[in-house]
Each structure stands twice: as C-alpha cells, then as structure tokens.
Amino acid sequence: MRSLVEKPMPDKKVSIFDFYFDMRREWVNWKDEVRPYETPENTKFSKILVPTIDTKKYSYILDLMIKLKYPCMFVGESGTAKSVIISNYLGALSADEYMRL
C-alpha cells in the first residue's frame, strides 16, 4: 500500500484534484476521460448531460458510492447537473445489475 502513496504525480504544476489513481496503478488526468460531445436525438433537454471534467468526476464518485453501498448526497448550486447525473446513472442501470448492487 505504501507504494501507491509514493507514486509521483505526472506533473508537479497541477493539482492533485486534476487526477485520479486508477486500477492500473497510475495517475490519470480527468480531462483525458472526457469524450467529445455528440448531441442526442429525441432526448428531453432536461435529460441531456454535456460531459465535462466535473460531470465525469461526479459520475465516477456516484458509481463508486453506489457499488460500495454507501449513501451519498450531491449538494451545490442550481444548474450544476446534480439531478441529471443521478438520473442518467440510475436510468442506465439494468434491472439485473441493480438487483446485484
């Protein structure tokens, strides 16, 4: 476990919050996880989630918390996509996957 903590950050000019440590045991920049946005057809405007670094972070944390069966609550200003992130995540779960969680 100590080796995980000692693993250096890729660039010392950035914040630790710009990265996460993945299962391959390396630092990954959040901006590398954001895919180009494609406008979905026939989708309600309130259900559209434009991928950003922040929505990626929040979705990742939500996924971890649900899989670990920890309660969580998103708080923040109006219009920061809290409800849309949670709604999209839950809507993407299959019934079989949901029952295993």
Secondary structure, 3 states (H helix, E strand, C coil): CHHHHHCCCCCCCCCHHHEEECCCCCEEEHHHHCCCCCCCCCCCHHHCCCCCHHHHHHHHHHHHHHHCCCCCCCCCCCCCCHHHHHHHHHHHCCHHHHHHC
